[in-house]
């Protein structure tokens, strides 16, 4: 099966190249969506071997992910891997996440950062716990690490996924898609590599609450 990685990226010139090179060990093609970056993200990604698509302005992680999935479909992808551009996720875990899909045991695999002995700051554990609860309320489905961007979509999910939320709330939308389409779900323990850089660039707790409120609002309006 054809496996394509999709990496949304915003101002990640110092890290995206390494992520692309490591991901290419396990996938046929890497698509980087340069989401309105003002630095050399696009150049570094192309230099590392990625196919780069560019948003003229910053549209958000959800919009960038959907752009990448649409492009993967055009390339004939059977399996799509999504991961972050900041080296928070380890591409070495890609084979583990693909396994349930390849064995026809799941239609989507979610990485679970809490399923292994990872050093995760308390505030991140709290924020992700709140995100999981809100996601469950909004979708009726429990996922242990619903807000992680590291996922693998199998053929059924690749064909059916249709993200409409442009911001970080797209992670909850993916869980809702899995419930609505009755995808078989696998959760796979995975590494997470936090650093001062990744902690500084992530959502603040206040922004996380705002995202949560948007999720709840849109779940009732949709």
N, C-alpha and C positions, 0 to 999 in steps of 0.2 A: 504494500500500500504506500501511496505517496504521502510523506509527512512534511508539513510546512510549519515553521515557527513564526509567530507573529509577536513583534516587540514594539509596543508604543514607547515613544521616547520624546522627552521635552528637556532640552538643555543638558544632555548627558554625554558631551563630547569626550570626557575623561574616562568613561566606563563602557559606553555602548560597544566599542570595538571588541573588547575582551568578551563581552556577553555573546556577541555574534560569532566570534571564532570558536568559543566553547560549544555553542549550540549546534554549529555546523558539523560537529563530530557525530551528531545523532539524528539530524534531519537533512532532507534533500535541499531545502531552500529556506532562507531566513528573510522575512519581510520586516523591515523597520519602518514604522510610520513616524516621520519627523513631524511632531505636532506643533508647528509654529515656532520652532526653536530659533533663538537669536545667536547661537554659537555654531560650532562646526560639527554638530551631531550628525547631520546628513553625510558630510564628507567622511567622517571617521567610520560610519557604518558601511558606506560603499567601499571604502578602503579595506575593510575587514571581510568583504565578500557578500554583503547583504544587498537585496533588492530594496531600494528606498522609495517610499511614497511620501509626499510632502503636503501637509496642510498649510495653507498660506498664513493662517492665524491659529492660535491655540484653541482647540475645540474641546479638549478634555479627554481623559483616559478612555471613557466609554466609546466616544466617537472614533478615536484612533484605533481602538480594538476592532470595532465593526468594520472600519475601512480595511484593516488588515485581513479580517476573515473574508470579506468580499473578494479581495485580491487573491487570497488562497483558493477560493472557489474557482476563480477564473483560471488559475494554474492547474486545476484538477486535483486539488488536495483531498485525500481521504481522511486524513487526521490532521488536526491543527493544534499546535502547542502554543499557549500564551504565557509569557513571562515578562518580568520587569527589566528595564534597561540599566538599573543602578547596581547590579551585582548582588542584590539581596537574595535572589534565588540561585541555586546551584544547577546549571545545565546538566551536571552529572546525574541528577535525579530524573531526567527526562525518560530514560528507559523504564524506570520503575512506574512512572505515571502512565506510560503507554501500555504497559503489560495488561491491565484489565481490559483495555480496548482491543488489543491484538488477540486476546484470548476470548473475545466476544462475551465478556462478563459484564461490561458496562458500556454506556453511551457517552458518559462524561466522567472524568476523573478529577477530583479536587485535591490539590496538595493540602496537607494538614501539618502546619508548622508546630502544632501542639502535640503531635503524635510521636515526637522524638525529643531527646534531651537538648533543646536549643536554649540559648541564653536570650530570653525575651524580657525586656524591661516591663515592670509591673504596669505602667500606664498603658503600654501597648496591649498587654493581656486584658486589661480592663476594657479598653476601647473595643478590642475585637470581640470580647464577651458580650458587650452591649450590642455590637453590630450583629452578632449571631442571634440574639434574642429578637431584635427588631426584624431581622430577615425572616425568622420563623413566624413572627406575628403577621408579617406582610405577605408571606408566601404559603404558610402552612407546612413548610418543610424545614427540618433541622439539618444543618450542615455544620460540622465542627469547626471549620475555618472558612466561613463564607466570604470573608473580605480579602482573601489572598488572591493575587492576580495570576498565580501559577496554576494552570489548568490544562487538561487535554480533552479535546472534543473528538469523538468518534464520528464515523460517516453519517449517522442519523442526526446527531447534533449539529454537525457542520452544515447539513442541508437545511435544517429547520431554524437555527438561531437567527433572531432578528432583534438586535439591541436598539432601543430608542432613547435610552438615557445617556447623556453625553459625559457626565461627571463620574465620580467614584461610586455613585449608587448603582452603576452598571453591574457590580458584583452581585448585588441582591437581585437585580433583574435576571441574571443568569440562573440563579436558583429558582426564580419563578418560572423561567422558561423550562427548566428541567421538570418542574412539577406539572406544568400545563401540558407538556408533550409526553409526559410519563417516561422520561429517560431513565435508564438504569444508571445508578450513581455509585461510584467507588470513591473512597477517601484513602489517600496514600500518604503516610508519614514522609515528611521532606525536611531538608535542612533550611535554615534561614540564617543569613549572614548580616547581622546588624552592625553598623559602624556609626561613628559620629555623623558622617555624611548622610547616610540613609535615615537616621533618626531626625536630623535637622530638616530634611526635605519632605518628610512625610506629613500627613494631615495633622494639624494641631487637634487637641481634644475638643476645642470649641467648634472647629470646622467639622469634626466628626459628628458632633451632635446636630449641626445644621444639615449635614448629609442624611443623617438618620431621620430627621423631620421631613425632608424632601421625599425620602423613600416611603414613609408612611402616607404622606399626602398623595403621592402619585399612585400608590397601591389602591387607594380608595377611589381615585378619579378614573383609573384605567378601566 
